[in-house]
């Protein structure tokens, strides 16, 4: 019965391919012993090459060492290669913030990955059962998880496979007894100090009084949650190109207007995917974090919010997510000469050229906002470039009187958090050019113009 179920699991999820080299995680407990036994039975038909991996946590002193010796003797009897490692408390302490069980999982994950690399294993087989999945779902449910947590343990995750994931712990025990297998009992599995053990020994038995097949029912619910999760991923992927304005490692930016048109529930899904892309995972991210961003959007303005390992900035045009804090705005100013001046730290260069009106060098592409021509005789040299200041006023081309620079930038829809980075080319008296945005009307070309100042801005990396 169990062997048939495992074969079906392998086939359904395409867990193993012929000639796979499989690293089998064997703790010495009943689940891992049955896993090893089943894979050895199937190894000839599937042409599998098996290697055993055993991690000695050292939690239980001599008992842990006895487990290690038991697994080593098992490998020797089976004629299989074995990789072992013993860790100490100091290594677990590095991950203690995840709790004792979380720290052990982190160390075990690292050990198995390194062991698999060392023997060129294409798969890592773990002995999780349907009971483990049901317990995980219940545990995640108590934490208010979403569809990913309600799916529980994935049958296959990259090179990790779980051939026993569809069989119950009772099935495993019956198989072990029928095949006269010997295993080690882990006393920590009875310790009710651990939440997962309380679920195993108290919660699940009570649920089985309601439904004798509660484990299977919970796992079916997990299958539905996994389907919903895949549907969510498909939906977000289809929307991504429409709402994503910019993406690079550690930073994602959404187009605010397009993002704001999505239903709130879909906005949350897109945000979570953005968090994942920026951080690499969703550990510690909860529903309230996406809601905090949506609250910013609801104010129809701008603002910042710092979330676990991700920083969010909202302005009129974009929703920006960054793994690093956004730099604080600081005032800056620098002299600029005729010729090319590069401001590498600001990401741009200014090329200024004085020419006679009507010369061959005077032609510019008027439609390019990065190039402008001004009446040089209306300019009070020398020139400098700077950031905006409180009280700045500017006379935009086409207007005959100055207005507040702040109002001009708002009208031009320059994002709030980029306004301090917009260069202002100035002479001794006034702002000549809001670089890349608009020329001042005070230095516009006229019939009497004799000399031109040709101004060109280029972005530099």
C-alpha positions in Angstrom: 0.0 0.0 0.0 2.7 2.5 1.0 5.0 1.5 -1.8 2.2 2.0 -4.3 1.4 5.5 -2.9 5.0 6.5 -3.0 5.3 5.4 -6.7 2.2 7.5 -7.4 3.7 10.5 -5.6 6.9 10.2 -7.6 5.0 10.0 -10.9 2.5 12.8 -10.1 5.2 15.3 -9.1 7.9 14.0 -11.4 10.2 13.9 -8.4 12.9 11.6 -9.7 14.4 10.9 -13.1 16.4 7.9 -14.2 20.0 8.1 -13.2 19.4 10.7 -10.5 21.9 10.8 -7.7 19.8 11.1 -4.5 21.1 12.4 -1.2 18.8 10.7 1.4 18.5 12.6 4.7 18.5 9.8 7.4 18.1 10.8 11.0 17.6 7.3 12.2 13.9 7.9 13.0 11.1 5.8 11.6 10.2 8.2 8.7 13.8 8.4 7.4 14.4 4.7 7.8 11.2 3.9 5.7 12.2 6.5 3.2 15.6 4.9 2.7 14.1 1.4 2.5 11.6 2.4 -0.2 14.2 4.3 -2.3 16.5 1.3 -2.1 13.7 -0.9 -3.4 13.0 1.5 -6.3 16.6 2.3 -7.1 17.1 -0.5 -9.6 14.0 0.3 -11.6 14.8 4.0 -11.6 18.5 3.6 -11.9 19.0 5.7 -8.8 22.3 6.2 -7.1 21.8 6.8 -3.3 24.0 8.6 -0.8 23.1 8.9 2.9 23.4 12.2 4.8 23.2 12.4 8.6 23.5 15.5 10.8 24.2 15.1 14.5 22.8 18.1 16.3 24.3 17.0 19.5 21.2 18.0 21.4 20.9 14.8 23.4 24.5 14.1 24.2 25.3 10.4 24.0 21.9 9.6 22.5 22.6 11.8 19.5 26.0 10.1 19.1 24.3 6.7 19.3 21.9 7.8 16.5 24.9 8.8 14.4 26.6 5.4 14.9 23.3 3.6 14.1 22.9 5.4 10.8 26.6 4.8 10.0 26.2 1.1 10.6 23.1 1.1 8.4 25.0 2.7 5.6 27.8 0.2 5.9 25.3 -2.8 5.8 23.7 -1.3 2.7 27.0 -0.6 1.0 26.1 3.1 0.6 28.3 6.2 0.9 27.5 8.4 3.9 28.2 12.0 4.7 28.0 13.0 8.4 28.5 16.2 10.4 28.3 17.0 14.1 27.5 20.6 15.1 27.8 22.3 18.4 25.6 24.7 20.3 27.6 27.8 19.0 26.6 27.1 15.4 22.9 26.8 16.4 23.1 30.1 18.4 23.8 31.9 15.2 20.2 31.1 14.1 18.7 31.2 17.6 16.4 34.2 16.6 14.4 31.6 14.6 13.8 29.5 17.8 15.5 26.2 18.6 13.6 24.2 16.0 14.0 27.0 13.4 17.7 27.1 14.2 18.0 23.4 13.7 16.2 23.6 10.4 18.5 26.3 9.1 21.6 24.4 10.0 20.2 21.2 8.5 19.3 23.0 5.3 22.9 24.3 5.0 24.3 20.9 5.7 22.2 19.1 3.2 22.9 21.7 0.5 26.6 21.4 1.0 26.5 17.6 1.2 24.5 17.4 -2.0 27.0 19.7 -3.7 29.9 17.6 -2.4 28.6 14.4 -4.0 27.0 16.0 -7.1 23.5 14.9 -6.0 20.7 16.0 -8.2 18.0 15.4 -5.6 17.8 15.6 -1.8 15.1 13.3 -0.4 13.4 14.1 3.0 11.1 11.9 5.0 8.2 14.3 5.6 4.8 12.6 5.7 1.2 13.7 5.3 1.1 14.2 9.1 4.0 16.6 9.0 2.2 18.5 6.3 -1.1 18.7 8.3 0.8 19.8 11.4 2.6 22.5 9.4 -0.7 23.7 8.0 -2.3 23.9 11.5 0.8 25.6 12.9 0.7 28.2 10.1 -3.0 28.7 10.6 -2.5 29.7 14.2 -0.1 32.4 12.9 -2.7 33.9 10.4 -0.9 32.6 7.3 -2.0 33.2 3.7 -2.3 30.7 0.9 1.4 29.8 0.9 1.3 28.8 4.5 -2.0 26.9 4.2 -0.4 24.8 1.4 1.9 23.4 4.0 5.0 21.5 2.9 5.7 21.4 -0.8 6.1 17.9 -2.3 9.0 19.2 -4.4 11.0 22.4 -3.9 13.9 22.9 -6.3 16.1 19.8 -5.7 14.4 18.8 -2.5 11.8 16.0 -2.8 9.5 14.4 -0.3 8.4 10.9 -1.5 6.4 10.1 1.6 4.4 13.3 1.6 1.1 11.6 0.6 1.3 8.8 3.2 0.3 9.0 6.9 2.5 8.3 9.9 0.3 5.2 10.6 1.1 4.0 7.1 4.8 4.5 7.7 4.7 2.6 11.0 2.7 -0.3 9.5 5.2 -0.5 6.6 8.2 -0.5 9.1 6.6 -3.3 11.2 5.7 -5.4 8.1 9.3 -5.2 6.8 10.9 -5.7 10.3 12.7 -2.4 10.1 14.7 -1.1 13.0 14.7 2.6 13.9 15.6 5.0 16.7 13.0 6.9 18.8 13.6 10.6 19.3 12.5 11.5 22.8 12.3 15.2 21.8 9.3 14.3 19.7 7.3 13.8 22.9 8.4 17.1 24.5 5.2 19.3 24.7 7.4 22.4 25.2 7.5 22.5 21.4 4.3 23.9 19.7 4.5 21.4 16.8 4.5 18.5 19.3 1.4 19.9 21.1 -0.3 20.0 17.7 0.8 16.4 17.0 -0.2 14.9 20.4 -3.1 17.1 21.4 -4.7 19.0 18.5 -4.7 16.4 15.8 -6.0 13.6 18.0 -8.9 15.8 18.9 -9.6 16.6 15.2 -9.5 12.9 14.5 -12.4 12.5 16.9 -14.4 14.8 14.6 -13.1 13.2 11.4 -11.0 10.0 11.6 -9.3 11.0 8.3 -8.5 14.5 9.5 -4.9 14.4 8.2 -6.0 13.6 4.7 -8.8 16.3 4.8 -6.3 18.9 6.0 -3.9 18.0 3.2 -6.7 18.2 0.7 -7.4 21.7 1.9 -3.6 22.3 1.5 -3.9 21.2 -2.1 -6.6 23.7 -2.7 -4.5 26.5 -1.1 -1.6 25.5 -3.3 -3.8 25.8 -6.4 -4.9 29.2 -5.2 -1.3 30.2 -4.7 -0.3 29.1 -8.2 -3.3 31.1 -9.5 -2.1 34.1 -7.6 1.4 33.8 -9.0 0.0 33.5 -12.5 -2.2 36.6 -12.0 0.7 38.7 -10.6 3.1 37.6 -13.4 0.5 38.6 -16.0 0.1 42.0 -14.4 3.8 42.6 -13.6 4.8 44.2 -17.0 1.8 46.5 -16.8 2.6 48.0 -13.4 6.4 47.5 -13.0 8.3 50.7 -13.9 11.7 49.6 -12.9 13.4 46.5 -11.4 17.0 45.6 -10.4 18.5 43.6 -7.6 17.3 45.1 -4.3 14.9 47.6 -5.9 11.5 47.6 -7.5 9.3 50.5 -8.7 5.7 50.4 -9.7 3.7 52.9 -11.8 1.4 54.4 -9.3 -1.6 55.2 -11.6 -1.6 51.7 -13.0 -1.0 50.1 -9.6 -3.8 52.2 -8.0 -6.3 51.0 -10.6 -6.0 47.4 -9.4 -8.4 45.9 -6.9 -7.1 46.2 -3.3 -6.7 42.5 -3.0 -4.6 42.4 -6.2 -2.6 45.4 -5.0 -1.7 43.3 -1.9 -0.6 40.4 -4.1 1.6 42.6 -6.3 3.2 44.2 -3.2 4.0 40.9 -1.7 5.6 39.8 -4.9 7.6 43.1 -4.9 8.7 42.5 -1.3 9.8 39.0 -2.3 11.8 40.2 -5.2 13.5 42.9 -3.2 14.2 40.9 0.0 14.5 37.4 -1.5 11.9 36.0 0.8 8.7 36.9 2.8 9.9 36.0 6.3 8.3 38.3 8.8 6.1 40.0 6.2 2.4 40.1 7.2 -0.8 41.5 5.9 -0.5 44.6 7.9 2.7 45.5 6.0 1.0 45.6 2.7 -1.8 47.5 4.3 0.6 50.1 5.6 1.7 50.8 2.0 -1.9 51.0 0.8 -2.6 53.5 3.6 0.1 55.7 2.1 -1.5 55.4 -1.3 -4.9 56.3 0.1 -3.6 59.7 1.2 -3.1 60.7 -2.5 0.2 62.2 -1.7 3.7 61.0 -0.8 5.5 59.4 2.1 7.8 56.7 3.4 7.3 53.6 5.5 10.0 51.2 6.8 9.0 47.5 6.9 11.0 44.4 7.8 14.0 44.5 5.5 12.3 46.6 2.9 11.8 50.4 2.6 8.8 51.8 0.8 8.5 55.3 -0.8 5.3 56.6 -2.4 5.0 59.7 -4.5 2.6 60.9 -7.2 4.0 58.8 -10.0 5.6 55.7 -8.3 5.6 53.2 -5.5 9.3 52.3 -4.8 10.5 49.3 -2.8 14.2 49.1 -1.7 16.3 46.8 0.3 18.4 49.8 1.4 17.1 52.9 3.1 16.4 55.8 0.7 19.1 58.5 0.9 18.2 61.6 2.8 18.0 64.8 0.7 20.9 67.2 1.2 21.5 70.6 -0.3 24.3 70.8 -2.9 26.0 73.4 -5.1 28.9 73.4 -7.5 30.5 75.8 -10.0 30.1 75.0 -13.7 32.4 76.2 -16.5 31.9 76.6 -20.2 32.7 73.1 -21.6 31.8 69.8 -20.1 31.5 69.3 -16.4 30.6 65.9 -15.0 28.9 65.4 -11.7 29.4 61.7 -11.3 27.9 61.5 -7.8 24.7 63.1 -9.1 24.6 61.0 -12.3 24.7 63.7 -14.9 27.1 65.9 -16.9 26.5 69.4 -18.3 28.0 70.5 -21.6 27.9 74.3 -22.1 29.0 76.0 -25.3 28.9 79.7 -26.4 28.3 80.2 -30.1 27.3 83.1 -32.3 23.7 83.3 -33.4 23.3 81.8 -36.8 26.5 79.8 -36.7 26.4 76.1 -37.7 26.9 75.1 -34.0 23.6 76.9 -33.1 21.2 74.2 -34.3 19.5 72.2 -31.5 16.8 69.6 -31.4 14.0 71.7 -29.8 12.0 68.6 -28.9 14.8 67.2 -26.7 14.3 68.5 -23.0 17.9 67.6 -22.3 19.1 70.3 -24.8 18.3 74.1 -24.6 19.6 77.3 -26.1 19.6 80.6 -24.3 20.4 84.3 -25.0 23.9 84.4 -23.5 23.8 88.2 -23.2 21.0 88.0 -20.7 23.0 85.8 -18.4 25.0 87.1 -15.5 28.1 84.9 -15.5 29.7 83.0 -13.8 27.4 79.9 -13.6 26.7 77.3 -10.9 24.4 74.3 -10.6 22.6 73.5 -7.3 19.6 71.9 -5.7 16.4 73.8 -4.9 16.1 76.0 -1.9 13.2 77.2 0.2 11.7 80.3 -1.4 13.1 79.6 -4.9 11.2 81.4 -7.7 11.4 80.7 -11.4 10.0 82.2 -14.6 9.1 79.3 -16.9 9.4 79.7 -20.6 6.1 81.1 -21.9 5.3 83.1 -18.7 6.1 86.7 -18.0 6.3 86.6 -14.2 8.1 84.3 -11.7 6.2 81.7 -9.7 7.3 79.5 -6.8 9.6 76.7 -8.0 7.7 74.3 -5.8 4.5 75.1 -7.6 6.2 74.7 -11.0 7.6 71.3 -10.1 4.2 70.1 -8.9 2.6 71.3 -12.1 5.2 69.5 -14.1 4.4 66.4 -12.1 8.0 66.0 -11.0 7.9 63.3 -8.3 8.2 64.7 -4.7 11.2 62.6 -3.7 13.2 63.4 -6.8 12.7 67.2 -6.7 15.8 67.8 -4.5 17.8 65.9 -7.1 16.7 68.1 -10.1 19.7 70.2 -11.1 19.1 74.0 -11.3 21.5 75.9 -13.6 21.8 79.4 -12.2 23.8 82.6 -12.8 24.5 85.2 -10.2 20.9 86.4 -10.1 18.4 83.7 -11.2 17.5 80.2 -12.2 18.3 79.8 -15.9 17.2 76.2 -16.5 15.4 73.6 -14.4 17.6 71.0 -16.1 15.8 68.6 -18.3 12.4 70.3 -17.5 12.1 73.9 -18.7 14.2 77.0 -19.6 13.6 80.4 -18.0 11.6 82.9 -20.0 14.1 85.5 -18.9 16.8 84.1 -21.2 14.7 83.1 -24.2 16.0 83.7 -27.7 14.8 86.9 -29.4 15.4 88.7 -32.6 18.2 90.8 -31.0 20.0 87.7 -29.7 23.7 87.8 -30.9 25.2 85.0 -28.8 23.8 81.6 -27.7 24.5 79.5 -24.7 23.9 75.9 -25.9 23.2 73.7 -22.8 23.2 69.9 -23.0 22.6 67.5 -20.1 23.6 63.8 -20.3 23.0 61.0 -17.8 26.1 59.2 -16.6 26.5 56.1 -14.6 
